[in-house]
Amino acid sequence: MKMYAPSESLAYRRRWWMAVTAVLENLSCSAVLLGWGSLLIMLKGQGFYSHLCEENKTESVNVSAPDDWPSCVEQEEMLNLGFTIGSFLLSAATLPLGILMDRFGPRPLRLGGSACFALSCGMMSISAYHPEVLSALIFLALSLNGFGGICLTFTSLTLPNMFGSLSSTVMSLMIGSYASSAVTFPGVKLIYDAGVSFTVIMWMWAGLAALVFLNCFLNWPEKGFATPEEIENRKKMRSEENHKSSVEE
């Protein structure tokens, strides 16, 4: 993949495109698990772990979910456990990600994060076809969702390096878009309530994550982003080296 990575100078010329798309990508694919309440309703509506309500027919079996699947305390406990694992990865993965980004740069982490997020959405869609058999996949799907989301967030925080005096403004946009992604699942639930099937929504979301992967593949450089001052210093050093070599000749 190194041969397809743009140069630092080319990435610098595309910095505004990268910043704007990073904000949109954070809104749609970063910490979306923070809107768990809306996803929980959709998962219950699709029948995830509803078999627990049938196996444990007690007084805890309550009102049926929107699609006539039974709902109970045991079901919510299992789904909330999946959320706990996913949200843990959303936070705890920052330490190893920092080490990996120092070693390999943001490009491979962002590519991996967008791939994980796309796989997460695909797995949720597939498991929704047969929730009575594939409900357990939700644990892996939510884990990939949390890990992929923090990869996208963490790598986007390197973009302000290219904006000099505007770096604080760009940083606030990145952090703000990360925090605002909590409204994404409530927005998705509105689409779900309008009649669009859960599987269609998740496949479309997986396609969106694939576009994030493609955008990173085409625009993010192999190494981390240098500041404008660092780029200018490199140019000066190169010109001085060229001048010395010409004098020696």
BELHU-V477609 format. One record per helix or strand of 2 or more residues. SS is the DSSP state (hx for helix, st for strand). FROM is the first residue (numbers start at 1). LEN is the number of residues. If there is no record, write none. Layout:
ss/from/len
SS/FROM/LEN
SS/FROM/LEN
This chain:
ss/from/len
hx/2/3
hx/8/6
hx/15/15
hx/32/14
hx/51/5
hx/73/20
hx/94/11
hx/106/24
hx/131/4
hx/137/20
hx/159/22
hx/183/11
hx/198/22
hx/228/21
